[in-house]
Amino acid sequence: MNLRAEPRDSIRWRETTLSLGSDHKALLYRYVSSDSSHVLIRTPEIEVIDGTYPMPQEGAEGRPEFVTQNYQDHYWRTTVKRAGKVVYHFSFQILDRHRQLKGYFQWDPFITIENP
């Protein structure tokens, strides 16, 4: 995967699985980059956020009534600083629905940063 970006762009990484978290969960846990001195992009950081899910209300029987459930979520974020090319690796783990570790994996895309 090649992500194209420009200086001052914000990049966010978020993980999910084909089951959208119902059977398996993915968790990014380590970022390693060819830009080791972080000249092209800032060091990625984990951002924890609060959110709210709408959920259908039990017994609503087809009416558009819902309740909400609060949750905490996260993503990794960075800011692009200057033009260049960054090759990086994200390490991640897969957990099953019982939170049992299924394995460790690595993803190695790159970012091409161009001036506008």
Residue pairs with C-beta under 8 A, 6 or more apart in sequence:
1 109
1 110
2 109
2 110
2 111
2 112
3 11
3 109
3 110
3 111
3 112
4 111
4 112
4 113
4 114
5 11
5 80
5 111
5 112
5 113
5 114
6 80
6 113
6 114
6 115
6 116
7 80
7 81
7 82
7 83
7 113
7 115
7 116
8 79
8 80
9 79
9 80
10 77
10 78
10 79
10 80
11 41
11 77
11 78
11 79
11 80
11 111
12 47
12 75
12 76
12 77
13 28
13 44
13 75
13 76
13 77
13 90
14 75
14 76
15 26
15 27
15 28
15 92
16 26
17 23
17 24
17 25
17 26
17 94
22 97
23 96
23 97
24 94
24 95
24 96
24 97
24 102
25 94
25 95
25 97
25 99
26 92
26 93
26 94
26 95
27 92
27 93
27 95
28 76
28 90
28 91
28 92
29 91
29 92
29 93
30 89
30 90
30 91
31 44
31 76
31 88
31 89
31 90
31 91
32 88
32 89
32 91
33 41
33 86
33 87
33 88
33 89
34 85
34 86
34 87
34 88
35 41
35 84
35 86
35 88
38 81
39 81
39 82
39 84
40 80
40 81
40 82
40 83
40 84
40 85
40 86
40 111
40 113
41 78
41 79
41 80
41 81
41 86
41 111
41 113
42 78
42 79
42 81
43 78
44 76
44 77
44 78
45 76
45 77
45 78
46 74
46 75
46 76
47 74
47 75
47 76
47 77
48 72
48 73
48 74
49 72
49 73
49 74
49 75
50 70
50 71
50 72
50 73
51 70
51 71
51 72
51 73
52 68
52 69
52 70
52 71
53 68
53 69
53 71
54 66
54 67
54 68
55 66
55 67
55 68
55 69
56 65
56 66
57 65
57 66
57 67
60 66
76 90
80 111
80 113
82 113
83 113
83 114
83 115
84 113
85 110
85 111
85 112
85 113
86 110
86 111
86 113
87 108
87 110
88 108
88 109
88 110
88 111
89 106
89 107
89 108
90 106
90 107
90 108
91 104
91 105
91 106
92 104
92 105
92 106
92 107
93 101
93 102
93 103
93 104
93 105
94 101
94 102
94 103
94 105
95 101
95 102
96 102
